[in-house]
């Protein structure tokens, strides 16, 4: 095995692994995902992608390849979700989430870890997570990385290939409670998807946070999430077959990202 779970390890095993291993911290959220997906969707999808990526890396170890040691931390199930409180969410403010990440990362450094990868499952965490990683590398002798799982593919490119598993749906990735997330959940946790409630009529005009009026702009307008009913696009066309391919593609992308991070973060000569 190339990885171990921190929760299941003793303190001596944890300390012994720290020097050469990469600590992997998945983070998610608890928030509304329209009428058909559970509150923990982002947490479960981050878990699913990380689990599959680690399994792929274990297969490389079994084949005799050189793979770094990995220590998987428990997934942080809460994130920054104040924009979903119109329905239901358990949210941490941006400063509090940043502080939580600071303290977890500092704890890892105190335990001897010098390489950390944060894998995010919720859009509202992305900027906060990336800033936390930057601060961490300024105050500690570490190399740290961060990613949101949906940005990774098995080609190393964030955009969907024209003939890839995202075919015809690139503009819906990642979305929220729409085709992309619903397809993934149908593959990862099908029993939790209320498929009969998945249809979501398009709302006009589309939400500005998802479809800004000019490329490169970030636009937020008060009440947009409630106006569009909590989802960015119609999930009625989601299916498990697409979801399986999407999940596999992100997991393979994460596995490749781990190997690239390992190669780039080894001590400089």
C-alpha positions as CSV (number, residue, x, y, z in Angstrom):
1,X,0.0,0.0,0.0
2,X,1.2,3.5,-0.8
3,X,-1.1,5.2,1.6
4,X,-2.4,5.0,5.2
5,X,-5.3,6.7,7.0
6,X,-4.2,9.0,9.7
7,X,-7.2,8.1,11.8
8,X,-6.2,4.4,11.8
9,X,-2.5,5.0,12.4
10,X,-0.7,5.2,15.8
11,X,1.3,8.3,16.7
12,X,4.6,6.5,16.1
13,X,3.4,5.4,12.6
14,X,2.3,8.9,11.9
15,X,5.6,10.4,12.9
16,X,7.6,7.8,11.0
17,X,5.6,8.4,7.8
18,X,5.9,12.2,8.0
19,X,9.4,12.7,6.7
20,X,8.8,11.1,3.3
21,X,5.1,11.2,2.8
22,X,2.6,13.6,1.4
23,X,-0.3,14.4,3.7
24,X,-3.6,14.6,1.8
25,X,-6.4,16.7,3.3
26,X,-9.8,16.6,1.5
27,X,-12.3,19.4,2.4
28,X,-16.0,19.7,1.6
29,X,-19.1,21.3,2.8
30,X,-22.6,20.8,4.1
31,X,-25.1,22.8,2.1
32,X,-28.2,22.7,-0.1
33,X,-27.9,20.9,-3.4
34,X,-31.4,21.6,-4.7
35,X,-34.2,19.1,-4.2
36,X,-32.4,15.9,-5.3
37,X,-28.9,15.8,-3.8
38,X,-27.9,15.5,-0.2
39,X,-26.3,18.2,1.9
40,X,-23.0,16.4,2.0
41,X,-22.6,16.1,-1.8
42,X,-19.4,18.2,-1.9
43,X,-17.8,16.2,0.9
44,X,-18.8,12.8,-0.5
45,X,-17.5,13.7,-4.0
46,X,-14.1,14.9,-2.6
47,X,-13.9,11.6,-0.7
48,X,-14.8,9.6,-3.8
49,X,-12.2,11.2,-6.0
50,X,-9.5,11.0,-3.4
51,X,-10.3,7.3,-2.6
52,X,-10.2,6.3,-6.3
53,X,-7.0,8.3,-6.9
54,X,-5.3,6.5,-4.0
55,X,-6.5,3.2,-5.2
56,X,-5.0,3.9,-8.6
57,X,-1.7,4.8,-7.0
58,X,-1.8,1.6,-5.0
59,X,-2.1,-0.3,-8.3
60,X,1.1,1.4,-9.5
61,X,2.9,0.3,-6.3
62,X,1.7,-3.3,-7.0
63,X,3.2,-3.0,-10.5
64,X,6.5,-2.0,-9.0
65,X,6.4,1.7,-9.8
66,X,8.0,4.4,-7.6
67,X,5.1,6.1,-5.8
68,X,5.4,8.5,-2.8
69,X,4.0,7.5,0.5
70,X,0.6,9.2,1.2
71,X,-1.2,9.8,4.5
72,X,-4.9,10.6,4.1
73,X,-6.4,12.9,6.7
74,X,-10.1,12.8,7.7
75,X,-12.1,14.9,5.3
76,X,-13.1,18.3,6.7
77,X,-16.9,18.2,6.3
78,X,-17.6,21.9,6.7
79,X,-16.8,24.8,4.4
80,X,-17.7,28.3,3.5
81,X,-21.3,28.3,2.4
82,X,-23.1,31.5,3.5
83,X,-24.6,31.8,0.0
84,X,-26.6,28.6,0.6
85,X,-28.2,29.7,3.9
86,X,-31.3,30.8,2.1
87,X,-32.2,27.1,2.1
88,X,-29.9,25.2,4.5
89,X,-26.2,25.0,5.2
90,X,-23.7,24.6,8.0
91,X,-21.1,27.2,7.2
92,X,-17.9,28.6,8.5
93,X,-17.0,32.2,7.8
94,X,-14.1,32.9,5.5
95,X,-11.8,33.9,8.4
96,X,-12.8,30.9,10.5
97,X,-12.3,28.4,7.6
98,X,-8.9,30.1,6.9
99,X,-8.0,29.7,10.6
100,X,-9.1,26.1,10.7
101,X,-6.9,25.3,7.7
102,X,-4.0,27.3,9.2
103,X,-4.2,25.3,12.4
104,X,-4.5,21.9,10.7
105,X,-1.6,22.7,8.4
106,X,0.5,24.0,11.3
107,X,-0.3,20.8,13.2
108,X,1.0,18.7,10.3
109,X,4.2,20.7,10.2
110,X,4.6,20.2,14.0
111,X,4.2,16.4,13.4
112,X,7.0,16.5,10.9
113,X,5.2,16.7,7.6
114,X,6.9,18.8,5.0
115,X,4.6,18.2,2.0
116,X,0.8,18.7,2.0
117,X,-1.9,18.5,-0.7
118,X,-5.3,19.9,0.0
119,X,-8.1,18.5,-2.3
120,X,-11.3,20.6,-2.3
121,X,-14.9,19.6,-3.2
122,X,-16.7,22.9,-2.8
123,X,-16.4,26.1,-4.9
124,X,-16.9,28.4,-1.9
125,X,-13.7,27.0,-0.3
126,X,-11.4,27.4,-3.3
127,X,-10.0,30.9,-2.8
128,X,-9.7,30.4,1.0
129,X,-7.9,27.1,0.6
130,X,-5.4,28.5,-1.9
131,X,-4.7,31.5,0.3
132,X,-4.2,29.1,3.3
133,X,-1.6,27.1,1.3
134,X,0.2,30.3,0.3
135,X,0.4,31.5,4.0
136,X,1.5,28.0,5.1
137,X,4.5,28.0,2.8
138,X,5.5,31.5,4.0
139,X,5.6,30.7,7.7
140,X,6.8,27.0,7.6
141,X,9.6,25.1,5.8
142,X,7.1,23.1,3.7
143,X,5.9,22.6,0.1
144,X,2.1,22.7,-0.1
145,X,-0.3,22.4,-3.0
146,X,-4.1,22.8,-3.4
147,X,-6.7,21.8,-6.0
148,X,-10.4,21.6,-6.5
149,X,-11.1,18.1,-7.9
150,X,-13.2,19.2,-10.9
151,X,-10.2,21.1,-12.4
152,X,-8.2,17.9,-12.8
153,X,-8.5,15.5,-15.7
154,X,-6.5,12.5,-16.9
155,X,-5.0,14.7,-19.7
156,X,-3.7,17.3,-17.3
157,X,-6.0,19.9,-19.0
158,X,-8.9,21.5,-17.1
159,X,-11.0,21.8,-20.2
160,X,-13.1,18.9,-21.5
161,X,-12.0,17.1,-24.7
162,X,-14.5,17.3,-27.5
163,X,-14.7,13.6,-27.5
164,X,-14.2,13.0,-23.8
165,X,-16.7,12.0,-21.1
166,X,-17.7,15.7,-20.7
167,X,-18.8,15.8,-24.3
168,X,-21.3,18.5,-25.0
169,X,-21.4,19.5,-21.3
170,X,-18.1,21.5,-20.8
171,X,-20.1,24.6,-19.8
172,X,-21.8,22.7,-17.0
173,X,-18.6,21.7,-15.2
174,X,-18.6,22.0,-12.3
175,X,-21.9,23.8,-11.9
176,X,-23.9,23.2,-8.7
177,X,-26.5,20.5,-8.2
178,X,-26.7,20.2,-12.0
179,X,-25.7,17.6,-14.6
180,X,-22.0,17.3,-13.5
181,X,-22.5,16.8,-9.7
182,X,-25.7,14.7,-10.2
183,X,-23.9,12.4,-12.6
184,X,-21.0,12.0,-10.2
185,X,-23.3,11.2,-7.3
186,X,-25.2,8.7,-9.4
187,X,-21.9,6.9,-9.8
188,X,-20.5,7.4,-6.3
189,X,-23.6,7.4,-4.0
190,X,-26.7,6.5,-6.1
191,X,-28.9,5.6,-3.2
192,X,-28.7,9.2,-2.0
193,X,-29.9,10.8,-5.3
194,X,-33.6,11.6,-5.4
195,X,-33.7,11.2,-9.2
196,X,-37.4,11.9,-9.5
197,X,-36.8,15.5,-8.2
198,X,-33.8,16.2,-10.5
199,X,-35.5,18.2,-13.2
200,X,-34.7,21.9,-12.9
201,X,-36.2,24.3,-15.4
202,X,-33.7,26.8,-16.7
203,X,-34.0,30.3,-15.1
204,X,-33.5,33.4,-17.2
205,X,-31.4,35.4,-17.0
206,X,-28.8,32.8,-15.9
207,X,-27.1,33.5,-12.6
208,X,-24.3,36.1,-12.8
209,X,-22.0,34.1,-10.5
210,X,-22.1,31.2,-13.1
211,X,-22.4,33.1,-16.4
212,X,-20.7,36.5,-15.9
213,X,-21.5,39.2,-18.6
214,X,-17.8,39.3,-19.7
215,X,-15.0,36.8,-19.6
216,X,-12.7,37.3,-16.7
217,X,-15.2,39.1,-14.5
218,X,-16.4,37.7,-11.2
219,X,-19.9,39.0,-10.5
220,X,-22.0,38.5,-7.4
221,X,-25.5,39.8,-7.0
222,X,-27.6,39.6,-3.8
223,X,-30.2,36.9,-3.8
224,X,-29.0,35.1,-7.0
225,X,-28.8,31.6,-5.5
226,X,-32.3,31.8,-4.1
227,X,-33.6,33.3,-7.4
228,X,-32.4,30.3,-9.4
229,X,-33.6,27.7,-6.9
230,X,-30.2,26.5,-5.7
231,X,-29.0,24.8,-8.9
232,X,-27.1,26.2,-11.9
233,X,-28.5,23.8,-14.6
234,X,-31.0,21.1,-15.2
235,X,-29.8,17.7,-13.8
236,X,-32.5,15.6,-15.5
237,X,-30.0,14.4,-18.2
238,X,-27.5,13.2,-15.6
239,X,-26.7,9.5,-15.6
240,X,-24.4,7.0,-13.8
241,X,-22.5,6.0,-16.9
242,X,-21.4,9.6,-17.5
243,X,-20.8,9.9,-13.8
244,X,-18.5,6.9,-13.7
245,X,-16.4,8.3,-16.5
246,X,-16.3,11.7,-15.0
247,X,-15.3,10.3,-11.6
248,X,-12.6,8.1,-13.1
249,X,-11.2,11.0,-15.1
250,X,-10.9,13.3,-12.1
251,X,-9.4,10.5,-10.0
252,X,-6.8,9.7,-12.7
253,X,-6.1,13.4,-12.9
254,X,-5.6,13.6,-9.2
255,X,-3.3,10.6,-9.2
256,X,-1.2,12.3,-11.9
257,X,-1.2,15.5,-10.0
258,X,0.1,13.7,-6.9
259,X,3.0,12.2,-8.9
260,X,3.8,15.6,-10.4
261,X,3.7,17.2,-7.0
262,X,6.0,14.5,-5.6
263,X,8.5,15.0,-8.4
264,X,8.5,18.8,-8.0
265,X,8.6,18.9,-4.2
266,X,11.6,16.6,-3.5
267,X,14.4,18.4,-1.7
268,X,16.5,20.6,-4.0
269,X,20.1,19.5,-4.6
